[in-house]
Amino acid sequence: MPTPFPSHRAATTSWSGGPSPKPPSSGGEWRCTQCDKLLGVCRDGQMHLRFARGHEYFVGFPVVATCRGCGTLNKAEAPVR
């Protein structure tokens, strides 16, 4: 039986002391600060997040997400205007 939370290496955080998190670019894409994987797309002042099996969310700012590629904790404070 698979575990609901598969074990993986500890997530790298960039809250302090690390590189500054990149805000969503002018194209509206929010990418991981470590591996540049697409995390979300900024649309109409909200972040659009899409996951496997059709799970989609529109969330307000600030947005915090762990990259599914490398495990880095990413944060976007506000949309680029």
N, C-alpha and C positions, 0 to 999 in steps of 0.2 A: 504494500500500500504506500503510495507516495506521500511524503510529508507536505503539509500545507505551506511551509516556509523552507524551501531548500537551503541548505547551508552553503555559504559562499564566503569569500574573504571579506574582511572588514572594509566598509566604505571609507574612501578618502574624503575628508571634509575640507572645504575651502572657506570656512566662516571667518577665520582670521589667520594671519601669518602666511597665507597662500596667495596665489594670484587672484586678482580682483575678478569676480564673476562678470562675464560678458552680458550686457543687457541684450534684449532681442535686437538683431541687426535691422537696418533700414528696410530689408525685405520682409521683416516680421518673423524671421526664423530665430528660435532659441536653441542654441547648441551647447553641448557639454564643454566645460572649460578645459578638460583634459584630452578627450578623444575626438571632439568635434561632432559627435553623433547628434542628430536632430532630436530634440526633446519636445518641442511644441512650436506652434505658429501663432503669432499675435494677430487677432482679428477683432476689429471694432472695440478695442480697449480691453479685451479679455484674451486669455491664453487658451488655445485649442490644443488639447492633449488627446492622443489616439493610441490605444494599446491593442494587443492581440485580441482576436475573437470579437471584434466589433465594439469594444468598450471605448467610448468617446466622452470627453468632459470639456466644458467651457468653464474656466475658473478665473476669479479675480486676482489682483496683485496684492501683496507679493506672492510669488509662486516658488515653491521649493520642491525639487524632485531629485531622486537618485538615478543616475544614468544606468540603464540596463546593460550597457556595453562594458563599462569599466568600474562602476560602483561609486563614482564621485558624486558627492552631494552638491547640487547646483541651486542657485537662487536668482530669480529675476525680480527686481524691485518694482519696476513700472514699465509700461510700454514706451517705446520711442515715439516721439511726436514729430 
